[in-house]
Amino acid sequence: MITAYFVVARGSGNIIRITRRESVPDDTPTVINVPVSTASLMRYEDFLARGEDLISLQSVTRLVKADNRNHQNSCRII
């Protein structure tokens, strides 16, 4: 099954792109790969539609948690 992942810059926490893979991509010293929920993807697309070009992972997942009271989208950036 193909799963979508946010590719996130470690330094800034900004989403660089979305990738779709059959297996979990490897993290690197500069990026991490975070599984994308449907709600997070919709929120990300809303930001893009409004012309946002620097979208942080925190801004996408924080609102999902607040709306759904669901903490499955939390992640840790080191």
N, C-alpha and C positions, 0 to 999 in steps of 0.2 A: 504494500500500500504506500502511496506517495504522501508524504507529510510536508507541510510548509514550515519554514523556519525563518525567523528574523535574523539577519546577520547584523550584529551590533558591535560598534567600536568600543573596545574596553575603556579607552581613555575618556571618552565623552558620554558614553551610554546612548549615543544616537544610532538609530536604525539606518544602516547603509543600504540594504536591499532585502528582498524576500527571495528565498531559494526554496525549491521543492525537490525533495530527495526521497529515495526508498529507504535509505539508512541515515542514521544520525551523522551529520557532517562533523569533522574534527574541529575543535576550537584551536585557535592559534594564539601566539603571544599578543596579537593586536585585535583579534575579533573573537566573539563568542556566538554560538548558534542557539537560539531560544525557540522552542516549539511555539507555533502560532495557534491560538484558539480562534474560533469563528468570530467571537465578540471583539477580540484584539485586532483581527484583520479588518473588521468593519470600522473600528475606531481609527485605525491607521489610514484607511481609504477616505474617511471623512476629513482627516487632516490634510491629505493630499488634494482633495477636491476644493478645500478652502485656500489652497496655494501655499500651505506650509511646506518648507523644504528641509528643515531640521526638526525631525520628530524623534523624541527620546523614547526609549523603551518604557521608562517610568511613566511618562504621560499616557501611554496607551494602556498599560496594565493597571495603573492606579485607578482610572475611571471604570475599568471593567470590574475591579474588586468592589468599588463603591456602589456600582449599579446592581451587581449580582450577589453581593455578600459572599463571594466565592474566592478563596485564596489560592486556587490552583494555578493562577497565572503569575504568581510571585516568582522572582528569580533573583540571583545574586550576581553582582558584577564585581569582580576582584580587580 
